[in-house]
């Protein structure tokens, strides 16, 4: 029997539907994450956060987006207009594309590539290009300074990010994210977070730095360089930059959940929900996202040299050492 | 090394405690707390007591008070006294310094407990008191120490040249205006 779902499962349709779904998810996710960020910030600071628009302030993202759409889209008079306008897109598209490789369950993954992790690493590094474009295109000193800081940070933390994935790749023997998750089947004691705990921590910290969040939010240090690379942006271009940042944060938590916390695998074997295993994936990603927000509202910002020192002198050697340990452990057993 | 990250963990423990503790937010429009005893709200004027001495107008650093006055003979004593027929306080300029309150000899200008000053148009913030509205857009020029108005009758010599000039001006214009008026 040929159903409508089977029709959608044909390769080109599958891809288009998947892409539309991913765009839908990314944009909504960023709107929801802005809301949850503000609520978390409020609750941590003994406030309520947004609570005026709709029941308990739940329509606040909608109001935010409407407001952003009504604002004028300004650009500096001497800006390099095409680069200026292309920068938010260059930051948003990679984040949206990488979502295609994230497996929600074994079957609900748009592109089960056998190079998914490589794809993830390659595409997320395009984000640095977007930051540079935004800073250069603005023709503003603060923007350029923030962009260069951002690029230095993102490229520096790309190295431990990749190195910390290598341990998992060595254990799994595959770059496919579905294989990685399948390798963690069973209870929570099979998750890669236990044998790879240092790698998990390194990946976690690098992911925060890649998402440009406190304590690694040097690209937009308000106290030193105003708004960083996005000083000159307003209206929906600014909104798109914010959306890509929040979606990137969601993406990073999704990747952490997939690679180290067993993806869609339930924490205990009898908790298997079958088709609804995306619930476990969502729960894990949400918890990681909450810890991102928790850290953001607890920890002060690092200084630039401290940031670089931490990246190159702690995370990279740590990742290399644990890579060595993993290799030795695999060679012995 | 054993102390590594302990400060961060301690701080994060505090924030997670705050996350679940009682919030101290007071929802403003629904809940209004009592103002302190000497709170400075919007200014208001008791026009019955005002003696049009113009002290508040002179002392105001922002020129937010303008008074239009007139001499009226209240008690039939034949000595007209100044009377404020128009009194405007421009709240868009007022900075709540309270100087006018301190300087007023009859305590007719004072702060209320009202502090929610907002409007869509800046001119809506100019609050009028008295019989006749005063144009709040004109920057009120406090009269100089010479008090030309009060001493108008005493210093008639000083007044006359102005009057002459004005009269001359009138006479000069009048030939031109009169035909126009006639024609109209």
Interface residues (C-beta under 8 A of the other chain):
Chain A: X40 X43 X44 X45 X46 X47 X48 X51 X294 X295 X297 X298 X299
Chain B: X8 X11 X12 X14 X15 X16 X18 X19 X21 X22 X23 X24 X25 X27
